[in-house]
Amino acid sequence: MNVNQIVNMILRVVMRKLVTKGVNAGIDRMSSGGKSGGDMTQAERREARKNKKAVRQARQAARMTRRIGKL
């Protein structure tokens, strides 16, 4: 392995983590209707929590599907 390959490998890992964090932040922001916690009513907060829970369950289901697909 030369230096260029090692640098590319490290950059890929870092970029993947950054993109994942950005996507997750965007999904969290959209699940709350694009508002911050202080700007929401109680009903909107409940809805945002429900949406975040649904997103978490969808991510978990996707992970399980990937694991099952490896078998």
PyMOL commands that set and color helices and strands:
alter all, ss='L'
color gray80, all
select helices_A, chain A and resi 3-31+37-39+42-70
alter helices_A, ss='H'
color red, helices_A
deselect
rebuild
show_as cartoon
